[in-house]
Structures are given as structure tokens and as C-alpha cells.
């Protein structure tokens, strides 16, 4: 079994075990645990198939690793919508203690972060979605130009980053900042397209740290042994993803910052940097 396969099987098995104690009702915990165990079986089965199947299977592991933790939350992701916030009053009556901490951290961090020109906001709204094609495109470059060891390292770094962010959801439940607090300005029209896409591929909860930022930077790190030029390009895209996540208020600033740290740690461990 390859490293990333062992990591994936361990992640799903851990979810199945700790999910028994998740803060959700019994029926949701049961469904979540069964799905997590199915993930273990899936990874184990695919690990015995052809190399090409094993190489591309992690794209499915990412999706399962993202959605299964949402089965352990107290309610469905609809509680976190709308993704494009049109309110002018915060939802103070339903904010949890963890959400209050995130809001306070955001208030402290954002003044220290560089401001971006207003005309770039729509650009970064689109950039936020670049995480989704970045992962398969990054892997395609590794698949074509790298060795089997490069493939193993790529998926180990990317999946470790993603799992570290997604697996916290049942215990660190929060909604995106644009849902919790009034928008400081009217969202650009492109944000509605962004929200439409996310409403069909996202469970609607905020992941802490940001999986978008973590996996995007992990892709950039994982491309270094294969192509420095591609790694630099991916790093630029990852930066756009991170800025878009914070500027568009899909994630708190601290989500993004810690997500980048997660990528650095996972990349450092995998590559021995």
C-alpha cells in the first residue's frame, strides 16, 4: 500500500472511530461511521488494482474526505447558506463560541493584512474557485513528467493537507464569515456565480483551517521536484485562492493563514524539507 493510500485508510478509519463521539444525533453518527468505514474498504480495494487507477483515485478520496465529516455535524449544510450574504445585521442570536473566536481573530488580523484594490475583488472571487482544477492539473503534470515516487509524494502532501482541514469539522463547526457578519460592501455580481457553483459542490460549512488554501499550497510544494516553473505558477494560483478565500469572506483570515501553515508542514514532512 502506498503512503497516500495508508494515510487515506487511516483517516477514514479514524473518522469512523471518533465519529461515535461526534456532537450529532445518533442516526447521523451511524450514517457517518458507515460511510467512513466504506471509505476504508474503498481505499483498500483500489490499492490492489492497476497503477493508473490507484494514481487517479485520490481525486475521489478528496471528495469523500470532505463530505463525510459533514455527516457528523448537528445539522445539514443548509444552515450555512446563503453563500452570498445580503443581510445587514449579524446573526448574533445563533453564533457559537467558536464562531465568536473566529470573528474576534478576524477583527484582529485583517487590519494587519495588505489591502487589495476594489477592482481586483472580482478577480479574486474567480481565483477562489481555482483550487478545484489546480489539484487535477497539478497531478497531471506529475503523472506525465514525474516518477512513481513523485506521484506518491504529491498525493501524500495534498491529501494530508486536506484531511487535516476537513477532519476538524464535526468538533469545530462554523459558518463562513459572510454568513455570520454583515458584508462591509455589496458583493460583486461574480460572487453570485461563485455562490451558485459552491452551492452544488460544497456542504456549506466553514472548514478550519481552510482546505482550499492548504491543498493549493500543497500542490505548489509537491510540484517542486517535477518542475520548478510549474511550482511557481501553482504558487501564484494558490496565493490567488488564499486571497480570494479571505477577500470574498468565504473563509476567515485565520483559516487561510493556518491552512498555508498546514501545507508547509505536510510538505516539509513528506519531502523532508
N, C-alpha and C positions, 0 to 999 in steps of 0.2 A: 504494500500500500504506500502510495506517495505521501510526502509530508502534508500537502494541502488536503488530501483525502482523509488522513488521520485527524487533522485539525477539524475538518468538517464533521466527521463522525463524532468526535469528542464534543463539539459544540452542540450538535443536536441531542446527544445523549445527556449532556449537562442540562439542556433546556427541559428535557423530559423529567429529570430528577428534581431540579429546583422549581420547576413549574408546579409541582404538587403543593408548593407553599406560596404560590403567587397570590396577590391580592385580587382575585377574581372569584366568581361563583363557581360551584363545583362542576357544573356542566361545561363551562368554558375551559376550566383547568383540564378536564378529561379530554376534550377535543384537542387542546393544545398539546398535551402529553402524547396522545396518539399520533398527531401529525409530526411531532418531534421524533418519535420512535420510527415513523415511516421514513423520515429523513436519514436516520442511521441505516436503515435497510437499503434505501436508495443508493447512498454513497457506497456501502459495502458491495452491493450488486454491480454498480457501474465500475468499481475498482477492478473487477475481473473481466471487463470487456476489452474491446480493441483500444489501442492507444489513442486514436483520433477521437473516439467517443469520450474517453477519460479527459482528454485535453480540453474539450469544449464544455463538458458537463458542469464545471464551476459556475457558468452563467445561470444554470438552474439552481445551484446551491445558494447563490447570492439572493435570488428571489425568495427561495424558501426561508433562508436565514433572516430575511427582512420581514416576511409576513407572519411567520409562526409566533414570534414574541407578541404580536398584536392580539393573538388569541388569548393571551393571559392577562389582558388589561380588563378594567372593570366594566367597560362598555365598548361599543364599536367606534370606529374612527370617525363616524359622522359627527361625533361630539366636538371634533376639532375643526369643522368646517363652518363658515366659508373660508376658503384659502385666500380669497381677495376680500379684505375687510372693508366694509362700507360704513361701519359704526363710527360714532364719535365719542362714545363713552366706554370705558374699560369694563370688563365683565368681573368686577370686584367680588361679586357675591359668590362666585364659583371658583375663584383662584385658590389653588392648593399651596401648601407651604413650600414645596419645591419650585413651583412656578413663581412664587414671590421672590425666592432666592435668585432665580434666573433673571427676573426683571430688575432686581437690585444690581446684579452683576452687570447686566446690560447697561444700566444707567451709569455705572462707574467706568465701564470700559469704552463705550462709544466716543466720549469726548477725546480720548487718547488715540483713537484710530484716525487715519487720514480721511479727510472728506473727499467725496468724488463729485465731479461736475454734474449738474442736473441732466445735461444732455446724454450722459453715459448710463443713466439708470435703466433705460430700456435695453441697452446693450447687455448689461449685466443680468437683467431679467432673463434674457435668452441664454446667456452664458451659464446660468444656474442649471439648466437642463443638459448642459454638455457632458455632465458626468455619465449619463446613460450610454451614449455612443463611445465615450472615451475608453471605457473598460474593454468592450469587444475590439475596438480598433487597436488599442494598445496591445491586447493579446495577439491579434492578427499579426502585428509586426514581430512579436516574439516568436510566434508559431512559424513564420516564414524565415526569419533571419537568425533565430536563436537555437540553442541546443535543448535537449530534454531537461537538462538541469536548469536552464533559463526558464523553461515553462513551469517547472516545479517551484522555483523561487518566485516567479511572477504571481502565481495563484496563491502561494503561501502568504506573501506580503499583502496582497489585495484582500483575500478572504479574512485574514487575521484582523486587518483594519476594520472591515465591515462588521464582522461578528462582535468585535469589542464595542462597537457603537450600537448595534441592533439589540444585543442581548441584555442591555440595561433597561429596556423599555418597560417591562412589567413592574419594576420597582422604582423607576424614575420617570413616571408618566407626566407628560406636559404637552401643552398645545403650542403651536407656533406663535411667535410674538405678535404677528399681525392679527391674530385672533384674540389675544389677551389684552392688548392695549390699543387705543385709537391710533390710526395712521397719522404720522406728522404731516403728510401731504397726500393729495389724491394720487392713487396708484396709476401708472401709465397704462394705456389700453392693452399693451402687450402682456401685462400682468394677468389679464383675464384669459388670454390664450394659455399662459403658463399654468394658471389655476385649472383650466379645463383638462390639460394633459395630466397634471398631478392628481386630479380627482379620479382618474382612471387607472393610475399606476401606483398610487400611494394610499396607505391606510389612514393618512390624515394626522397622525400624531407626530410630535417633535421628537427626534431621536437625539439623545445626549450621550456622547458627543455627536457631531454631525457626520453621518455616514457618507454624505456627498463629498465633504471636504477630505475626510480620511482616505477614502478609496481613490479619489482623484490624485492626491499627492502620492499615494502608494503606487499608483500606475507610473507616475513620473520616475520614482525611485527605481521601480522594477525594470524600467527600460534602459537604465544607465549601462548595464553590461552588454546590451544588444546594440544600442545606438544612442550616442550622447546627443546627437541632433534631435532625434525623436523624443528623448527625455526632456530636453529643454523646451520643445514645443508643448509636450504634455504638461510640463510645469507651468507654462504660461496659461494653458487652458485651465489647469487646476486652480490657479490663482483667480481666474475669472469666475470659476464655480464658487470659490470661497467668498469672494466679494459679492457675487450675486446672491448667495445664501443670506448674508448679513444685510446687504443694502435692500434687498427685496423683503426682508423681515420674515423669511421662511424659517430661519434659524436665529437663535441668539448669538451675539458675538462670541460669547464664551464657548458655545457649541463648536463654532468654526475653529477657534484657536486651539481648543483641546483636540479636535479632530485632526488638525495638522500635526500636533504632537504625537497622537496615536500612530499616524502614518510614519513619522520619523522613527518611533520606537520599533514598530513592526518591521520596517525596512532595515533598521540597524541590526535587529536580531537575525533576520533572515539572511542578510548579506554579510553579516559580520563587519559592518562599517565602524 
